[in-house]
């Protein structure tokens, strides 16, 4: 009798313990433990972080409710030895199992890279890799790699044309080469058949359009005026006139603090000195924005050959069909400069 009582008691205790263990096991793996009663959050796991760093981060930010159960699941799934850097979306009310599986699989959310107001390759390398794991110095090496850029159909002078200023979605962990490939794919996507046909109608290649668009962009801060300026340069090209673009000359000199172009600057021997050499420069003098490229592809229809800044310093220009009128306009602007403190 005593033996039977003991066995029954043992079975009861064992059943209770087993039930408790199963219930706890279920709670650890399948109960909500991430951002309970909070909103979704994104976390960044960097290359040099270990699991302790991750624990500290999610604890400090109040992302994980019960750190012990989260760490236990991570240990069971061997996540500690398989951490992957990147950006991850931690959703409210996730279970430990859902969170750890996502992190272990490296299921990142995309981030964005944005670049504009770029003139030189180091500027581009710095901006395009900002907030990414990719290294700007390594990306700059790709921009200067002759064999690589030649394989893509560019050279050292026009490779910047491949980068269309915009905001692009990428993964935080994207490599420098993959980022380069991504930009080439975006370049090809941008140059649609329609845009190519418009360029061909103007007698220009896409690379030449980018070079001209960079000058047009530098000439005016007023975007609504750019199609008008683009047509001035297209009229000059059609007549085989030197473009005489001051922004290109400043690029040739390499001193971007220049406010007023002088005759001494016009003596520099450079293919970007469009006072000395006819035609377009060998590459863009900045990264032309989409709006500027489309201004060249969709220019105004007029017969102006000259333009100069208006004396009211509005950022707009006065246009002329002949040199005589242009000199009058230019004199009015110079007089306005002399009367003001600008560029002194």
C-alpha positions in Angstrom: 0.0 0.0 0.0 2.8 2.4 1.0 4.7 1.5 -2.2 1.6 2.3 -4.3 1.1 5.6 -2.5 4.7 6.5 -3.1 4.4 5.7 -6.8 1.2 7.7 -7.2 2.8 10.6 -5.3 5.8 10.4 -7.6 3.7 10.4 -10.7 1.7 13.4 -9.5 4.8 15.4 -8.6 6.5 14.4 -11.8 3.4 15.4 -13.8 3.3 18.7 -12.1 7.0 19.3 -12.7 6.7 18.2 -16.3 3.6 20.4 -16.9 5.5 23.4 -15.3 8.5 22.7 -17.4 6.5 22.5 -20.6 4.6 25.6 -19.7 7.8 27.5 -18.9 9.4 26.2 -22.1 6.3 27.4 -24.0 6.5 30.8 -22.3 10.2 31.2 -23.1 9.9 30.5 -26.8 6.3 31.5 -27.7 5.2 34.3 -25.4 5.5 37.9 -26.4 8.7 39.4 -25.1 9.7 42.1 -27.6 8.5 45.7 -27.2 5.4 44.6 -25.4 2.8 47.5 -25.3 5.3 49.6 -27.3 5.9 50.4 -31.0 8.2 48.8 -33.5 11.9 49.8 -33.4 14.9 49.4 -35.7 18.2 48.3 -34.2 21.7 48.4 -35.8 24.0 45.5 -35.2 27.5 46.6 -36.2 30.3 44.4 -37.5 32.3 44.5 -34.2 29.4 43.8 -31.8 29.2 40.7 -29.8 26.1 39.2 -28.0 26.9 41.1 -24.8 26.8 44.3 -26.8 23.5 43.4 -28.2 22.1 42.5 -24.8 23.2 45.8 -23.4 21.6 47.7 -26.4 18.2 46.0 -26.2 18.2 46.3 -22.4 19.0 50.0 -22.4 16.4 50.7 -25.0 13.8 48.6 -23.3 13.3 46.4 -26.3 13.4 43.1 -24.6 11.2 42.5 -21.5 12.8 39.4 -20.1 16.5 39.3 -20.9 17.0 35.8 -19.4 14.5 34.1 -21.6 15.7 36.0 -24.7 19.3 34.9 -24.0 18.3 31.4 -23.4 16.6 31.1 -26.7 19.6 32.7 -28.4 21.8 30.1 -26.8 19.6 27.2 -27.9 19.5 28.5 -31.5 23.3 29.1 -31.4 22.7 32.8 -32.4 25.6 34.0 -30.2 28.0 32.3 -32.7 26.0 33.4 -35.8 25.4 37.1 -35.3 25.1 39.1 -38.5 25.5 42.9 -38.7 22.8 45.0 -40.2 19.6 46.9 -39.6 16.7 44.9 -38.1 13.1 45.7 -37.5 12.1 44.6 -34.0 8.3 44.4 -34.1 6.1 44.9 -31.1 4.9 41.8 -29.4 7.4 39.5 -31.1 8.3 36.2 -29.4 11.8 35.3 -28.5 11.7 32.6 -31.1 10.6 35.1 -33.9 13.1 37.7 -32.9 16.1 35.3 -32.7 15.2 33.5 -35.9 15.0 36.8 -37.7 18.4 38.0 -36.3 20.1 34.7 -36.9 18.9 34.6 -40.6 20.1 38.1 -41.2 16.7 39.3 -42.4 17.5 43.0 -42.5 15.4 46.0 -43.4 16.7 48.3 -46.1 18.1 51.7 -45.4 18.6 54.5 -47.8 21.6 56.3 -49.3 21.2 59.8 -50.6 23.8 62.0 -52.4 23.6 65.4 -54.0 25.6 68.6 -54.2 28.6 66.5 -55.2 31.5 67.9 -57.2 34.5 65.5 -56.8 35.0 61.8 -56.3 36.0 62.0 -52.6 32.8 63.9 -52.0 30.7 61.2 -53.7 32.5 58.4 -51.9 31.9 60.1 -48.5 28.2 60.8 -49.1 27.2 57.6 -50.8 28.6 55.4 -48.0 27.4 57.6 -45.2 25.3 55.5 -42.7 26.4 52.3 -44.4 28.9 49.7 -43.4 30.7 50.3 -46.8 34.0 52.2 -46.5 34.4 55.5 -48.3 38.1 54.9 -49.0 37.4 51.6 -50.5 34.6 53.0 -52.6 36.9 55.8 -53.8 39.4 53.1 -55.0 36.7 51.6 -57.2 36.0 55.1 -58.7 39.7 55.3 -59.6 40.0 51.8 -60.8 40.6 52.1 -64.6 40.0 48.5 -65.5 36.7 48.4 -63.5 35.2 51.6 -64.8 36.2 50.8 -68.4 34.3 47.5 -68.1 31.2 49.6 -67.3 31.7 51.8 -70.3 33.2 54.9 -68.6 36.6 56.6 -68.0 38.2 58.6 -65.3 36.6 61.9 -66.7 33.0 60.7 -67.1 32.6 58.0 -64.4 30.7 60.5 -62.2 27.9 60.5 -64.9 27.0 57.0 -63.7 25.7 58.3 -60.4 22.3 59.9 -60.6 21.6 62.0 -57.4 18.6 60.5 -55.7 17.6 58.4 -52.7 18.2 54.7 -53.1 17.2 51.8 -50.9 20.1 49.4 -50.0 21.1 47.1 -47.1 23.3 48.5 -44.4 25.8 45.7 -45.0 26.1 46.2 -48.8 29.7 45.9 -50.0 31.5 48.6 -51.9 31.4 46.6 -55.1 27.7 45.7 -54.7 26.9 49.4 -54.1 28.8 50.3 -57.3 26.8 47.6 -59.2 23.6 49.0 -57.7 24.4 52.5 -59.0 25.1 51.1 -62.5 21.8 49.4 -62.5 20.1 52.6 -61.5 21.9 54.5 -64.2 20.7 52.0 -66.8 17.1 52.3 -65.4 17.3 56.1 -65.5 18.3 56.2 -69.2 15.1 55.0 -70.7 14.5 54.6 -74.4 12.6 57.9 -74.3 15.5 59.8 -72.7 18.0 58.2 -75.1 15.9 59.2 -78.1 15.7 62.8 -76.8 19.5 62.8 -76.4 20.0 61.4 -79.9 17.6 64.1 -81.3 19.9 66.7 -79.8 23.0 65.0 -81.3 24.3 64.1 -77.9 25.1 60.9 -76.1 23.9 60.3 -72.5 27.4 61.0 -71.2 27.4 64.3 -73.1 24.0 65.2 -71.8 25.3 64.7 -68.2 28.3 66.9 -68.9 26.2 69.7 -70.3 23.6 69.3 -67.5 26.3 69.7 -64.9 27.2 73.1 -66.4 23.6 74.2 -66.7 23.0 73.2 -63.0 26.1 75.2 -61.9 24.9 78.3 -63.9 21.6 78.8 -62.2 20.1 78.1 -58.7 16.7 78.7 -60.3 15.7 75.3 -61.6 12.8 76.8 -63.7 15.4 78.7 -65.8 17.6 75.7 -66.6 15.8 74.7 -69.8 16.4 78.2 -71.1 20.1 78.1 -70.3 20.4 74.6 -71.7 19.1 75.9 -75.1 21.7 78.7 -75.1 24.5 76.1 -74.9 22.8 73.9 -77.4 22.6 76.8 -79.8 26.3 77.5 -79.3 27.2 73.9 -80.0 25.1 73.9 -83.1 27.1 76.9 -84.3 30.4 75.5 -83.2 30.9 78.4 -80.8 33.0 78.0 -77.7 30.7 77.5 -74.7 32.7 79.9 -72.5 31.1 78.4 -69.4 32.5 80.0 -66.2 31.6 77.0 -63.9 33.7 74.7 -66.1 36.6 77.1 -66.0 36.4 77.2 -62.2 36.5 73.4 -62.2 39.6 73.6 -64.5 41.4 76.0 -62.1 40.4 73.8 -59.2 39.7 76.8 -56.9 36.1 76.6 -56.0 36.3 79.8 -53.9 36.5 81.9 -57.1 33.6 84.3 -57.3 34.5 86.3 -60.4 36.3 84.7 -63.4 39.2 86.8 -64.6 41.3 86.8 -67.8 44.2 85.2 -65.9 41.9 82.2 -65.2 41.1 81.8 -68.9 44.8 81.0 -69.6 44.7 77.6 -67.9 45.3 74.8 -70.3 42.6 72.3 -69.5 39.9 70.5 -71.5 37.5 72.1 -69.0 38.5 75.6 -70.1 35.7 76.1 -72.5 37.0 79.5 -73.4 40.1 77.9 -74.9 38.5 74.6 -76.2 35.3 74.2 -78.2 32.7 71.6 -77.5 31.7 69.9 -74.3 34.1 69.0 -71.4 35.3 65.4 -71.1 33.0 64.8 -68.1 30.6 66.5 -65.7 31.9 69.2 -63.3 29.4 68.0 -60.7 26.7 65.4 -60.3 23.8 66.9 -62.3 20.4 66.3 -60.7 17.6 64.6 -62.6 15.9 68.0 -63.0 19.0 69.4 -64.7 19.5 66.4 -67.0 15.8 66.7 -68.1 16.3 70.4 -68.6 18.9 69.6 -71.3 16.7 66.8 -72.8 13.7 69.2 -72.8 15.2 72.6 -73.6 13.3 75.8 -74.3 12.9 76.8 -78.0 14.7 80.2 -78.6 17.7 81.7 -80.5 19.6 83.2 -77.5 23.4 82.8 -77.6 24.4 84.7 -74.4 23.2 85.2 -70.9 24.5 86.9 -67.7 23.2 87.3 -64.2 20.6 89.9 -63.6 21.8 93.0 -61.7 19.0 92.5 -59.1 20.9 89.4 -57.8 17.7 87.4 -58.0 19.6 84.4 -59.3 18.0 84.8 -62.7 19.7 85.8 -66.0 19.3 88.3 -68.8 19.5 86.7 -72.3 20.7 88.1 -75.6 20.9 87.0 -79.2 24.0 89.1 -80.0 27.3 90.1 -78.4 26.5 93.8 -78.4 23.4 93.4 -76.3 25.2 90.9 -74.1 27.9 93.4 -73.4 25.3 95.9 -72.3 23.7 93.4 -70.0 27.1 92.3 -68.6 28.1 95.9 -68.0 24.9 96.5 -66.0 25.6 93.5 -63.9 29.3 94.5 -63.3 28.1 98.0 -62.3 25.7 96.4 -59.8 28.5 94.3 -58.4 30.8 97.4 -58.0 28.1 99.3 -56.2 27.5 96.4 -53.7 29.8 94.7 -51.2 29.5 91.3 -53.0 32.8 89.6 -53.8 34.9 92.4 -52.2 
